[in-house]
Amino acid sequence: MRAFGRRITAKQWTRFALKWGLLLTDATLWEAVNEQLREGANDVSNVVKRRYEKAADRLQDRRPSTSAGWLSPTATFLGGVGLGVGLGVMFAPVSGDEARAVLRDKVVDIKNKVSGVAV
């Protein structure tokens, strides 16, 4: 194999692998990397927390005080259910025709149960 115009020997590959093996098994190095990752994660966490608190305060200040406090959570829940069903149908391990047939049967069953209770 050539690297930058010269041939690399098996001995050079072995030395390269051993150097990287020593480097990657150095406990001091890993501790320093872990410490930097921890500090970076803490910094990001603090920034996210401050921004979340500011956004929550702004939303709290602008939120109208109405008695329809159930509307937004209900819409969010139904949107999540719809998204879940959509993703489930897309990634189902059956064909599209089979998935639509099963989904259609479930909807008809629910419709019949609801109409039976309502009558």
C-alpha positions in Angstrom: 0.0 0.0 0.0 1.2 3.5 -0.8 0.9 6.5 1.4 2.0 9.9 0.0 4.2 8.3 -2.6 6.0 5.7 -0.5 5.3 2.1 0.4 4.4 1.2 4.0 5.8 -2.0 5.3 4.3 -4.5 7.7 6.7 -3.4 10.3 5.6 0.2 10.0 1.9 -0.9 10.2 2.7 -3.0 13.3 4.4 0.0 15.0 1.5 2.3 14.1 -1.0 -0.2 15.5 1.1 -0.6 18.7 1.4 3.1 19.2 -2.3 3.6 18.8 -3.0 0.7 21.1 -0.9 2.2 23.8 -2.5 5.6 23.3 -6.0 4.2 23.5 -5.4 2.2 26.6 -3.8 5.1 28.5 -6.0 5.6 31.6 -4.8 9.2 32.1 -5.8 10.1 28.6 -9.2 8.6 29.0 -9.7 10.4 32.3 -8.8 13.7 30.7 -11.2 13.0 27.7 -14.0 12.0 30.1 -13.4 15.2 32.2 -13.6 17.4 29.1 -16.8 15.6 27.9 -18.3 16.1 31.4 -17.5 19.8 31.4 -18.8 20.3 27.9 -22.0 18.4 28.8 -22.5 20.5 31.9 -21.9 23.7 29.9 -24.5 22.7 27.3 -26.9 21.6 30.0 -26.6 24.9 31.8 -27.2 26.9 28.5 -30.2 24.7 27.7 -31.7 25.0 31.2 -31.3 28.9 31.1 -33.0 29.1 27.7 -35.8 26.7 28.7 -36.5 28.8 31.8 -36.5 32.0 29.8 -38.9 30.5 27.2 -41.1 29.0 29.9 -41.3 32.4 31.6 -42.2 34.2 28.3 -44.9 31.6 27.6 -46.3 31.9 31.1 -46.5 35.7 30.7 -48.3 35.4 27.3 -50.6 32.5 28.1 -54.2 33.7 28.2 -56.1 32.7 31.3 -59.0 30.7 29.9 -61.0 27.8 31.2 -60.1 25.7 28.1 -56.8 24.5 29.6 -57.6 20.9 28.4 -57.6 21.8 24.7 -53.9 22.0 24.1 -52.9 18.8 26.0 -55.7 17.0 24.2 -54.6 18.2 20.8 -51.0 17.3 21.6 -52.0 13.8 22.7 -54.1 13.2 19.6 -51.3 14.5 17.4 -48.9 12.1 19.1 -51.3 9.2 18.6 -51.7 10.2 14.9 -47.9 10.4 14.5 -47.4 7.1 16.2 -50.0 5.4 14.1 -48.5 6.9 10.9 -45.0 5.7 11.9 -46.3 2.3 12.9 -48.0 1.8 9.5 -44.9 3.0 7.7 -42.5 0.7 9.5 -44.8 -2.3 9.9 -43.4 -5.7 9.0 -46.4 -6.4 6.8 -47.3 -5.2 3.3 -49.2 -2.0 2.9 -52.4 -3.8 1.8 -52.4 -6.0 4.9 -51.7 -3.0 7.2 -54.5 -1.0 5.7 -56.9 -3.9 6.0 -56.0 -4.4 9.7 -56.3 -0.7 10.3 -59.7 -0.5 8.5 -61.0 -3.5 10.6 -59.9 -1.8 13.8 -61.6 1.5 12.9 -64.8 -0.4 11.9 -64.8 -2.3 15.3 -64.3 1.0 17.2 -67.1 2.6 15.2 -69.4 -0.2 16.0 -68.6 -0.2 19.7 -69.1 3.6 19.9 -72.4 3.5 18.0 -73.5 0.6 20.2 -72.8 2.5 23.4 -74.4 5.7 22.0 -77.7 4.0 21.1 
